Amino acid sequence: MALLVLVLVLGLVGLVGLAGLWALLHTGPRALCQASCWPPGPRPLPLIGNLLLLQVDKENSLMELSERYGQVFTIYWGRQKMVVLGGYEAVREALVGTRPKLTIRPFNAIFQLIQKGRGIFSVSGPPWKASQQFTLRALHDLGVGRRPVADKVLQELSYLLGQLDHYGGRPFPVALLGWATSNITFTVLFGQRFDYKDPVFVALLELISEVMLHLATVRVQLYNVMPRLGALLQLQRPIMRKVAELRAILRTLLEARRAPAAEEGPAHSYVEALIRQEADPDGQFDEDDVMACVLDMVLAGTETTAIAIQWAILLMVKHQSVQGRVQEELDRVLGRSRPPQMEDLPSLPYTNAVLHEVQRFISVPPRTSRSLTTDTRLSGYLFPKGTDVILLLNSVLRDKTQWETPHQFNPGHFLDADGRFVKREAFMAFSAGRRVCVGEHLARTQVFLLFAGLLQRFHLLPPPGLSPASLDIQIIQAIFKRPFVHGLCAVPRP
């Protein structure tokens, strides 16, 4: 990646000429004074800033820079000056202490191209408030966090258990776990469960995966830094082609759910609620808003939860003693035949601690970004309105002042001396503040019920010939860190 960026930089320097380079290196007294008021950071290069320091694994690169320059430092994303906040105290102050001052998303060229300022996750201001409030209300009305959606998760659990039974203890693809969580999300969104071999289901998952992979590529990163040049070089073309294919499938699913007239009674899916809102003359959404919201929910709602359940199971395979303690607790509270319910969670403190530790350990998502709505003091520095801020959530979840063994998988982080579950303020796996993840309750429901149901039925092991310690979990570099192994074994418990 560094070589590609360097080649592009040399070409760019030639294009802008010495005049542009002189302008970057010879700033006036006012600019120098402003720069001296910012926290320290690596020296930027002309045009590309600190991009050469941010490798493919951007999160680790930022963490390494934080170790060198402190928990508050300055970087340049191209010519865009940004501040990075790491550690519990700095991130909590920014997300919770500043209240509405950090609710705006920074401009992101590729998301703007994809969503045109609509949707839920990459927008700000009145459009974000409208879509967020609608989404939270719609998910609540559909039973997210309560029995109606829990029943859908348990229905999918029965299909997943049946699929694993077919393997008879032989290795199964870890992706199967993600298919189950994606199907639950699709059931909530579209009011329809898909067969795992359904061509529409398969195409949706493939396109979601490809879009997420493209978002982490050098092409897209360069497009975000220099959108005009990126457009000239057509750097956005591969990802936009996949987005167009994904939109085409979603449009077909939307059209199939459009009724000639609005039905009475509660909506049966998120899409149905959106369509009713679109049809309402006094509603806030038009057809483009509906598509943008569905696209956001499909991309964010499937990827993160699929990754969470896959990591949870993989970590149980790696840590057999932890898996054994979870199963002992499940047997004591639920037995072997009764499926888990959300109401059981308070009676399962160790299982609850394990799931929290999984999310702390894997850090999904690893960071979030905001833009200041007014001049704001953060960690002792006064930043001007419009400053873009990167908040390293993974640094909070690995903060050595908050966690006894931050770099180890340790469920004891969430247990007291008597084995009771303990909430930790530094647990920010779903972010914090006003822009906390809207799908948090859905994700928690899915992960707990699937995890408990799987460990209730099966003993999870590495493939034949491998020990738990030697199981190699590879990382697929996408916008989130996906785990990859060739297969696992689910052996029915005696």
Secondary structure, DSSP 8 states (H G I E B T S, - for coil): -HHHHHHHHHHHHHHHHHHHHHHHHS--HHHHHHHHTS------BTTTBTGGGS-SSHHHHHHHHHHHH-SEEEEEETTEEEEEE-SHHHHHIIIIITGGGG-B----HHHHHHHTT-SSSS--HHHHHHHHHHHHHHHHHTTTTSHHHHHHHHHHHHHHHHHHHHHTTSEE-THHHHHHHHHHHHHHHHS----TT-HHHHHHHHHHHHHHHHHTSHHHHHHHHSHHHHHHTTTTHHHHHHHHHHHHHHHHHHHHT--SS--SS--SSHHHHHHHHHH-TT-S--HHHHHHHHHHHHHHHHHHHHHHHHHHHHHHHH-HHHHHHHHHHHHHHTTTTS---GGGGGG-HHHHHHHHHHHHHHTSS--EEEE-SS-EEETTEEE-TT-EEEE-HHHHHT-TTT-SSTTS--GGGGB-TTS-B---TT--TT--GGG--TTHHHHHHHHHHHHHHHHHHEEEE--TT--TTT---EEEESSSEEEE-S-EEEEE--
